[in-house]
Amino acid sequence: MYFDHKYLYRRVKGPVPEGDEIVAIGAAATRREGGDITLLAYGAMVMPSLDAADRLAKEGVEVEVIDLRTLLPFDKEAIFRSLEKTSRVLVVHEDVKTLGLGAEISAVIMEEKFDALDAPVMRVTCPDTHPPFSHILEAANLPNADTIADALRTLAGD
């Protein structure tokens, strides 16, 4: 499945990670190096994830941010390489938690790399509700740098 960043289609554009104008199918990109926690994100969630990782760095926690860039296939090798360094994973995506991409990635990690984990895989997602029509309510439901940073702190403390 080819994934275009949603901000490429909006009238009011948000930040798009550099180099994502053309996406290599199946190849993730490491947007920030770190050795304490692996954060997996894609699309619009990459920038708030990077912001959250910068906040945690000031607290002494180095977060490696992996931009999946494509979802089918997703780059298992990149995920596993990072997991081997950090032993902790946070998946951030702008979909519901139940039956979302984070659940699939978590299942793959648990099935194939359980022994590499020092803590359960965590997810930061939208609530399990219908997406709101209002942009204001949508923004309130979406993961943001604050909710991501809070989850990273929790994961770092485990």
For each residue, the residues with C-beta under 8 A, 3 or more apart:
1: 70 71 72
2: 23 25 70
3: 23 42 43 69 70 71
4: 8 9
5: 8 16 17 20 43 44
6: 9 10 43 44
7: 10 13 14 15 16 44
8: 4 5 13 16
9: 4 6
10: 6 7 13 14
11:
12:
13: 7 8 10 16
14: 7 10 44 47
15: 7 47
16: 5 7 8 13 20 21
17: 5 20 29 31 46 47 67
18:
19: 29
20: 5 16 17 23 67 69
21: 16
22:
23: 2 3 20 69 70
24: 27 69 70
25: 2 70 73
26: 70 73 74 75
27: 24 69 70 75 78
28: 66 67 68 69 74 75 78 79
29: 17 19 66 67 69
30: 33 64 65 66 67 78 82
31: 17 46 50 65 66 67
32: 50 53 63 64 65
33: 30 62 64
34: 37 38 53 57 62 63 64 65 86
35: 62 64 85 86
36: 61 62 63 86 88 156
37: 34 56 61 62 63 64 86 88 89 90 152 155 156
38: 34 63 64 66 79 82 83 85 86 88 89 90
39: 49 52 53 63 64 65 66 89 90 91 92 148 152
40: 66 68 79 89 90 91 92 105
41: 45 46 49 65 66 67 68 91 92 93
42: 3 45 46 67 68 69 70 71 93
43: 3 5 6 46 94
44: 5 6 7 14 47 48 94 142
45: 41 42 48 49 92 93 94 143
46: 17 31 41 42 43 49 50 65 67
47: 14 15 17 44 50 51
48: 44 45 51 52 92 143 144 145 148
49: 39 41 45 46 52 53 65 92 145 148
50: 31 32 46 47 53 54 65
51: 47 48 54 55 145 148 149
52: 39 48 49 55 56 63 145 146 148 149 152
53: 32 34 39 49 50 56 57 63 65 152
54: 50 51 57 58
55: 51 52 58 59 145 149
56: 37 52 53 59 61 62 63 149 152 153 156
57: 34 53 54 60 61 62 63
58: 54 55
59: 55 56 153
60: 57
61: 36 37 56 57 152 153 156
62: 33 34 35 36 37 56 57
63: 32 34 36 37 38 39 52 53 56 57 152
64: 30 32 33 34 35 37 38 39 82 85 86
65: 30 31 32 34 39 41 46 49 50 53
66: 28 29 30 31 38 39 40 41 78 79 82
67: 17 20 28 29 30 31 41 42 46
68: 28 40 41 42 71 74 75
69: 3 20 23 24 27 28 29 42 75
70: 1 2 3 23 24 25 26 27 42 73 74 75
71: 1 3 42 68 74 101
72: 1
73: 25 26 70 76
74: 26 28 68 70 71 79 105
75: 26 27 28 68 69 70 78 79
76: 73 79 80 108 112
77: 80 81
78: 27 28 30 66 75 81 82
79: 28 38 40 66 74 75 76 82 83 89 105 108 109
80: 76 77 83 84 109 112 113 116
81: 77 78 84 85
82: 30 38 64 66 78 79 85 86
83: 38 79 80 86 87 89 109 113 116 117
84: 80 81 87 113 116
85: 35 38 64 81 82
86: 34 35 36 37 38 64 82 83 89
87: 83 84 116 117 118 119
88: 36 37 38 117 118 119 155 156 158
89: 37 38 39 40 79 83 86 106 109 117 121 122
90: 37 38 39 40 121 122 123 124 148 151 152 155
91: 39 40 41 101 102 105 106 121 122 123 124
92: 39 40 41 45 48 49 102 123 124 125 143 148 151
93: 41 42 45 100 101 102 123 124 125 143
94: 43 44 45 125 126 142 143
95: 100 101 102 125 126
96: 99 100 125 126 127 128 129
97: 100 102 103 123 125 126 127 128
98: 103 128
99: 96 103
100: 93 95 96 97 103 104 123 125
101: 71 91 93 95 104 105
102: 91 92 93 95 97 105 106 123 125
103: 97 98 99 100 106 107 123
104: 100 101 107 108
105: 40 74 79 91 101 102 108 109 121
106: 89 91 102 103 109 110 121 123
107: 103 104 110 111
108: 76 79 104 105 111 112
109: 79 80 83 89 105 106 112 113 114 117 121
110: 106 107 113 114 117 121
111: 107 108 114
112: 76 80 108 109
113: 80 83 84 109 110 116 117
114: 109 110 111 117
115:
116: 80 83 84 87 113
117: 83 87 88 89 109 110 113 114 120 121
118: 87 88 158
119: 87 88 122 155 158
120: 117 158
121: 89 90 91 105 106 109 110 117
122: 89 90 91 119 151 154 155
123: 90 91 92 93 97 100 102 103 106
124: 90 91 92 93 143 147 148 151
125: 92 93 94 95 96 97 100 102 143
126: 94 95 96 97 129 131 141 142 143
127: 96 97 141
128: 96 97 98
129: 96 126 141
130:
131: 126 138 141
132: 137 138 140 141
133: 137 138
134: 137 138
135: 138 139
136: 139 140
137: 132 133 134 140 141
138: 131 132 133 134 135 141 142
139: 135 136 142 144
140: 132 136 137
141: 126 127 129 131 132 137 138
142: 44 94 126 138 139
143: 45 48 92 93 94 124 125 126 147 148
144: 48 139 147 148
145: 48 49 51 52 55 148 149
146: 52 149 150
147: 124 143 144 150 151
148: 39 48 49 51 52 90 92 124 143 144 145 151 152
149: 51 52 55 56 145 146 152 153
150: 146 147 153 154
151: 90 92 122 124 147 148 154 155
152: 37 39 52 53 56 61 63 90 148 149 155 156
153: 56 59 61 149 150 156 157
154: 122 150 151 157 158
155: 37 88 90 119 122 151 152 158
156: 36 37 56 61 88 152 153
157: 153 154
158: 88 118 119 120 154 155
